[in-house]
Amino acid sequence: MSVITHNSSDHPVPLWADRRAALGVAALLAGFLVTGQGRQVAAQEHQRGRLHHLKSPVVVVRGHSQAVTAVLATAVDLQGTVYPALPGVNRLSLRVIGARSMGMGTAGVLTLRVLMPGMSMRLIDVALHEQARQYRGAVVLPMFGSYIAHVLLVTPRRRWHGLLRLDVPLDLPH
């Protein structure tokens, strides 16, 4: 059985060919799930024993260390981690590799200007300070996704620039 509607030329057209109708159906389904009614129905059906074969709809996302790297010059790299790699406040720890061979030392402030490509969001400015030969600080990443950070390392001898990619992945179970 197919659902048929008529367009202005009186030719029968399947309802699914109308994009607006399909988007409306999708919006209604999304609204049903977002409001929690879908979870209530699923819980009731589970209690009745009808959905025992389905997995729980709960997804648990745990924090983890995410590696980050950047190149500041031919022989100068940044390596470090961002933790917990979840939306919100994250601790960023970066180490300058190869700096001593370039004679630049590590004293100074490392600043980041973070943005998410394709999103219209305010730039996130971060200043990392040296602690135990690493630059450490907090950065607020508002959502899951990939961010690009312009890195500026200012030392008494020189200014170094580079790009750093920060990932906050959402790894869902298969």
C-alpha positions in Angstrom: 0.0 0.0 0.0 1.5 3.3 -1.0 0.4 6.8 0.0 -0.4 9.0 -3.0 -0.9 12.8 -3.2 -1.6 15.1 -6.1 0.5 18.0 -7.4 -0.7 20.9 -9.4 -0.6 19.0 -12.7 -3.0 16.2 -11.2 -0.4 13.5 -11.7 -0.1 11.1 -8.7 3.1 11.6 -6.8 4.3 9.4 -3.9 4.2 11.3 -0.7 7.9 10.5 -0.1 8.9 12.5 -3.2 7.8 15.6 -1.4 10.8 16.8 0.5 8.9 19.0 2.8 6.7 16.1 3.9 9.8 14.0 4.5 11.4 16.7 6.5 8.3 17.2 8.5 8.1 13.5 9.4 11.8 13.6 10.4 11.2 16.6 12.6 8.3 14.9 14.3 10.3 11.8 14.9 13.2 13.8 16.3 10.9 15.8 18.5 9.4 12.6 19.8 12.8 11.2 20.7 14.2 14.5 22.2 11.3 15.0 24.5 11.9 11.7 26.2 8.6 10.2 25.2 10.5 7.6 23.1 12.5 6.6 26.2 9.3 6.4 28.3 7.6 4.1 25.7 10.8 2.0 25.5 11.0 1.7 29.3 7.3 0.7 29.5 7.8 -1.9 26.7 10.9 -3.2 28.4 9.0 -3.7 31.7 6.4 -5.6 29.8 9.2 -7.9 28.4 8.7 -6.9 24.8 12.1 -5.2 24.2 14.4 -7.6 26.1 16.5 -8.1 22.9 17.4 -4.4 22.5 20.4 -2.7 24.1 20.0 0.1 26.6 19.6 3.6 25.0 22.1 5.1 27.4 25.5 6.2 26.0 28.3 6.8 28.5 31.1 9.0 27.4 34.3 8.9 29.4 37.2 11.3 29.5 40.5 10.2 28.0 43.8 11.8 27.1 44.0 12.9 23.4 47.5 13.4 21.9 48.2 16.7 20.1 51.2 17.7 18.0 52.3 20.8 16.0 55.3 22.0 14.1 56.7 25.4 15.0 59.9 25.2 12.8 62.0 22.7 10.9 63.4 21.2 14.1 61.0 22.5 16.7 57.8 20.6 17.6 55.1 20.7 20.2 53.8 17.5 21.7 51.3 17.0 24.4 47.9 16.0 25.6 44.4 17.4 26.2 42.4 15.9 29.0 39.6 14.8 29.4 38.9 15.6 25.7 35.2 16.3 26.4 33.2 19.5 25.9 33.9 21.9 28.7 37.1 22.7 30.6 40.1 20.7 29.4 43.7 20.6 30.7 46.2 21.2 28.0 49.8 20.2 28.5 52.4 20.9 25.8 56.2 20.3 25.6 58.5 22.0 23.2 60.7 19.4 21.5 64.0 20.4 19.9 64.0 23.9 21.4 67.4 23.6 23.1 69.1 22.6 19.9 67.8 25.8 18.3 69.1 27.8 21.2 65.7 29.3 22.0 65.2 28.1 25.6 61.8 27.4 27.0 61.0 30.5 29.0 58.0 32.5 27.8 54.3 32.2 27.3 52.6 30.0 24.8 49.3 31.5 23.5 46.6 29.8 21.5 43.8 31.2 19.4 41.3 28.3 19.0 38.5 28.1 16.5 36.3 25.4 15.0 36.4 25.5 11.1 33.0 25.9 9.6 31.4 27.2 12.8 30.5 30.8 13.6 31.8 30.9 17.2 34.0 33.3 19.1 37.7 32.7 19.1 39.0 31.0 22.3 42.1 32.7 23.6 44.3 30.6 25.9 47.6 31.5 27.6 49.7 28.5 28.7 52.5 29.1 31.3 55.7 27.1 31.8 55.6 24.6 34.6 58.3 21.9 34.9 59.5 22.3 31.3 55.9 22.1 30.0 53.4 24.7 29.1 50.1 24.0 31.0 46.8 25.6 31.2 43.0 25.2 30.7 41.0 25.6 27.5 37.2 25.6 27.3 36.1 23.6 24.2 32.3 24.0 23.9 31.4 20.9 21.8 32.6 17.7 20.2 34.6 18.0 17.0 38.0 19.2 15.6 39.5 22.6 16.5 42.4 24.4 14.9 44.6 26.5 17.2 47.1 29.2 16.0 50.1 28.8 18.3 52.4 31.7 19.2 55.4 31.0 21.4 57.2 34.1 22.5 60.6 33.7 24.2 63.2 36.4 25.0 65.1 35.5 21.7 62.4 34.8 19.2 58.7 34.4 18.2 57.5 31.0 16.9 54.2 30.3 15.0 52.4 27.2 14.1 49.1 25.4 13.9 47.8 22.8 16.4 44.8 20.5 15.9 42.7 19.7 19.0 40.2 16.9 18.7 37.3 16.2 21.0 36.0 13.0 19.4 32.7 11.4 20.1 33.3 7.7 19.8 30.0 5.9 19.9 29.8 2.1 20.4 29.1 0.1 17.3 
